[in-house]
Amino acid sequence: MQKFTFIWTSLVFCLSLFVISGILELNECHAREVGYKLTKQWETAGGLKVPESILYDESRNILFVSNICGNPTEKNNRGFISKVSLDGKIVALKWATGLNAPKGSDIYENTFYVSDIDHLVAIDLKTGKILNRYPAAKSKFLNDVAADSSGNVYITDSSPENSVIYKLSQGKMSVWMKGSEISRPNGLSIEKGRLIVGNSGDGSLKAINLVSKKTTTLAKVGSEIDGLRPDGKGNFFISDWHGKTSLVQASDKVDLLLDTTVSKINSADLEYVKSKNLLLIPTFFDNKVVAYRAEER
């Protein structure tokens, strides 16, 4: 009996070591610190009007670009969404119209969601027609958008007066997160049950558990964070609207990849297409989308 117990204990111990080793290996692969070199591939030729945000639709292999077409807070009914190919050709300049100052966007099933100053607008992906407008009470500057796997949509309000994160769930809009930890939130991304937030108020990258709302700081960036996208290796590409594009490493180190501030070319709500290693930057007032190949170095 004692011999059997010893053998069983030894077996359990060995299996535990194997499992732990496997977990460590998986985590190591997931959070792999890398460096990138950006090489320009193309830029759009013309037609875009104050492009603020880019979204890649993998199922349709197309880019959606939000065009403010005016002042970011101006209700002028001139804002529109463009469709752009992955080689920089404008497929449909005004695929969706009737907007004011559209910014961040995301897709859930057949609906395209985009923020529009104080409303979240739902657009039919097949037709480009507006399906619904959801007002966000007391909002001043709705910015980025992220949808989870259940169809809940999260929207940041980057205004210093309001500074909250809203949530659209089953057709109802409500304040989902507010308080001292959230200050002028901007860029959003969802991964592994967490809402990753670019907190412009204190220049930090944060993660909020979607269930418990527990908030942790991933990195102190030290500047405003406009767009953010994971690279698939545990790191995040981020943009500072003034013209800086950086990589936040898994170790919380910030690596500057591109700086166009001197030439006064903005770096707005970017997108990263992992399958193509393509980093896409909307230049806002420069009225272009510029694509870079992100090569590991």
C-alpha positions in Angstrom: 0.0 0.0 0.0 2.8 2.4 0.9 4.6 1.5 -2.3 1.4 2.2 -4.3 1.0 5.6 -2.5 4.6 6.5 -3.3 4.2 5.6 -7.0 0.9 7.5 -7.2 2.3 10.6 -5.5 5.4 10.5 -7.8 3.2 10.3 -10.9 1.0 13.2 -9.8 4.1 15.3 -9.1 5.6 14.5 -12.5 2.3 15.3 -14.2 2.0 18.6 -12.3 5.5 19.6 -13.4 4.6 18.7 -17.0 1.4 20.8 -16.9 3.1 23.8 -15.2 5.9 23.6 -17.7 3.4 23.6 -20.5 1.5 26.6 -19.1 4.7 28.5 -18.7 5.7 27.7 -22.2 2.3 28.9 -23.5 2.4 32.1 -21.5 5.9 32.7 -22.8 4.8 32.3 -26.4 1.8 34.5 -25.8 3.7 37.4 -24.2 6.8 37.5 -26.3 8.6 40.8 -26.2 9.6 41.9 -29.7 10.8 44.9 -31.6 9.4 46.2 -34.8 10.7 48.1 -37.8 8.0 50.0 -39.8 8.4 50.2 -43.6 6.0 52.3 -45.6 3.9 50.3 -48.1 1.3 52.8 -49.4 -0.9 55.8 -48.7 -4.3 56.7 -50.0 -4.3 59.1 -53.0 -7.1 61.4 -52.0 -10.8 61.8 -51.2 -10.7 61.1 -47.4 -11.8 64.0 -45.2 -10.3 64.0 -41.7 -10.0 60.2 -41.3 -10.0 59.5 -37.6 -10.3 55.7 -37.3 -9.7 52.5 -39.2 -11.3 49.1 -38.7 -10.4 45.9 -40.5 -13.2 43.5 -41.4 -11.5 40.1 -41.8 -14.5 38.3 -43.2 -14.8 40.8 -46.0 -11.1 41.6 -46.3 -11.8 45.3 -46.3 -11.0 48.4 -44.3 -13.6 50.8 -42.9 -12.4 54.4 -42.4 -14.4 57.0 -40.3 -14.3 60.5 -41.9 -15.1 63.4 -39.6 -15.3 65.8 -42.5 -15.2 68.9 -40.3 -14.7 69.7 -36.6 -14.6 66.7 -34.3 -17.5 68.0 -32.3 -19.5 69.6 -35.1 -22.9 68.3 -36.0 -22.9 69.1 -39.7 -24.3 65.8 -41.2 -21.2 65.6 -43.5 -19.5 62.7 -41.7 -19.1 59.4 -43.6 -17.6 56.0 -43.7 -15.3 54.8 -46.5 -14.3 51.4 -47.7 -10.7 51.0 -48.6 -8.9 47.9 -49.9 -5.7 46.5 -48.3 -3.6 47.9 -51.1 -4.9 51.5 -50.4 -7.5 51.8 -53.1 -10.8 53.6 -52.2 -13.5 51.1 -53.0 -16.4 53.2 -51.8 -15.7 56.8 -50.6 -19.1 57.3 -49.0 -20.3 53.8 -48.2 -22.3 55.2 -45.2 -23.4 58.8 -44.8 -25.7 60.9 -42.6 -23.2 61.1 -39.8 -21.7 64.1 -38.0 -18.2 63.4 -36.7 -17.8 59.5 -36.7 -14.8 58.1 -34.9 -14.2 54.7 -33.4 -16.0 51.6 -34.7 -16.4 47.9 -34.4 -18.5 45.0 -35.9 -20.8 42.5 -34.4 -22.4 40.0 -36.7 -23.9 42.0 -39.6 -23.9 45.4 -37.8 -21.3 48.1 -38.0 -21.2 50.3 -34.9 -19.6 53.8 -34.9 -19.5 56.6 -32.3 -20.9 59.9 -33.4 -20.3 62.7 -30.8 -23.1 61.8 -28.4 -24.7 58.8 -30.1 -23.7 55.3 -31.1 -24.9 54.6 -34.6 -25.7 51.1 -35.9 -25.2 50.6 -39.7 -26.3 47.6 -41.8 -23.1 46.0 -43.1 -24.8 44.8 -46.3 -26.3 48.1 -47.4 -24.5 50.9 -45.5 -27.9 52.2 -44.3 -28.3 53.5 -40.7 -30.4 51.1 -38.6 -30.5 52.9 -35.3 -29.0 55.7 -33.3 -28.5 55.2 -29.5 -28.0 58.3 -27.5 -25.5 58.3 -24.6 -26.9 60.5 -21.8 -24.5 63.4 -20.8 -21.9 62.4 -23.4 -19.8 65.1 -24.9 -17.1 63.3 -27.0 -17.8 59.7 -27.8 -14.6 58.2 -29.2 -13.6 54.6 -29.5 -15.8 51.5 -29.8 -15.3 47.8 -29.0 -17.8 44.9 -29.2 -17.5 41.7 -27.2 -18.4 38.2 -28.2 -21.9 38.5 -26.8 -22.7 41.7 -28.8 -22.3 44.2 -25.9 -20.7 47.4 -27.2 -18.4 49.6 -25.2 -17.9 53.2 -26.0 -15.5 55.7 -24.4 -16.3 59.4 -23.7 -13.0 61.2 -23.8 -14.4 64.5 -22.6 -12.9 65.8 -19.3 -16.5 66.8 -18.3 -17.9 63.3 -18.6 -14.9 60.9 -18.8 -16.8 57.5 -18.7 -17.2 54.2 -20.6 -20.7 53.4 -21.8 -22.1 50.0 -22.6 -24.8 49.2 -25.1 -26.5 45.9 -24.1 -29.8 44.6 -25.6 -30.6 48.0 -27.1 -30.1 49.9 -23.8 -27.3 52.4 -23.2 -25.9 52.9 -19.7 -22.7 54.1 -18.0 -20.6 51.0 -17.4 -17.4 52.5 -15.8 -16.5 55.8 -14.2 -14.4 57.0 -11.4 -10.8 58.0 -10.6 -9.3 55.0 -12.4 -10.9 56.1 -15.7 -9.7 59.5 -16.9 -10.5 60.7 -20.4 -10.6 57.1 -21.8 -10.0 56.8 -25.5 -8.7 53.7 -27.4 -10.3 50.3 -26.7 -9.6 46.7 -27.5 -11.1 43.5 -26.1 -9.0 40.3 -25.5 -9.3 37.4 -23.1 -12.2 38.8 -21.1 -10.6 42.2 -20.6 -11.3 45.6 -22.0 -8.0 47.3 -22.7 -8.3 51.0 -22.4 -6.0 53.9 -23.4 -6.4 56.2 -20.5 -5.4 59.6 -21.8 -6.0 61.4 -18.6 -3.0 59.8 -16.8 -1.2 58.5 -19.9 -1.6 54.8 -19.0 -2.7 51.6 -20.6 -5.2 49.8 -18.5 -7.1 46.5 -18.4 -10.6 46.1 -17.0 -12.0 42.7 -16.3 -15.4 42.5 -18.2 -17.1 40.7 -15.3 -15.6 42.0 -12.1 -14.5 45.4 -13.5 -11.2 45.0 -11.6 -8.8 47.5 -13.2 -5.1 47.0 -13.5 -2.4 49.3 -15.0 -0.4 47.6 -17.8 2.0 50.4 -18.6 2.6 54.1 -17.9 2.9 55.6 -21.4 3.3 59.2 -20.3 1.2 60.6 -23.2 -2.3 60.5 -24.6 -3.3 57.2 -26.1 -5.6 57.4 -29.1 -5.7 54.1 -30.9 -4.5 50.7 -29.6 -4.3 47.3 -31.1 -2.7 44.0 -29.8 0.1 42.5 -31.9 -0.9 38.9 -31.0 2.3 38.4 -29.0 1.2 40.1 -25.7 2.3 43.6 -26.9 0.2 46.6 -28.0 0.6 49.1 -30.8 -0.6 52.5 -29.6 -0.9 56.0 -31.2 -0.6 59.5 -29.8 -2.8 61.8 -31.8 -0.1 64.4 -32.1 2.0 62.1 -34.3 3.7 59.3 -32.3 3.2 55.6 -32.9 4.7 53.2 -30.3 4.7 49.6 -29.1 3.9 48.9 -25.5 5.9 45.8 -24.6 4.5 43.0 -22.3 7.2 44.2 -19.8 5.5 47.7 -19.9 8.5 49.2 -21.8 7.4 51.7 -24.5 9.2 51.6 -27.8 8.7 54.6 -30.1 8.3 53.3 -33.7 7.3 56.4 -35.7 7.3 60.2 -34.9 5.6 62.6 -37.4 5.0 65.4 -34.9 7.6 67.7 -36.6 5.8 67.5 -39.9 2.5 68.0 -38.1 1.0 64.7 -39.4 -1.3 63.1 -36.8 -1.4 59.5 -35.7 -5.1 58.8 -34.9 -7.0 55.6 -34.2 -4.8 53.0 -35.9 -5.5 49.4 -37.0 -3.2 46.3 -37.2 -3.9 43.4 -39.6 -2.0 40.5 -38.0 -2.2 38.2 -41.0 -0.5 40.8 -43.2 1.8 42.4 -40.6 0.2 45.7 -41.7 -0.1 48.7 -39.4 -2.6 51.3 -40.7 -2.5 54.9 -39.5 -5.1 57.6 -40.2 -3.4 61.0 -40.5 -6.4 63.1 -39.5 -5.8 66.6 -40.9 -3.4 65.2 -43.5 -6.5 63.4 -45.0 -4.7 60.0 -45.7 -4.4 56.5 -44.5 -0.8 55.3 -44.5 0.1 51.7 -44.3 3.3 50.3 -42.8 4.7 46.8 -42.8 5.6 45.9 -39.2 8.7 43.6 -39.4 10.2 42.0 -36.3 13.8 43.0 -35.6 
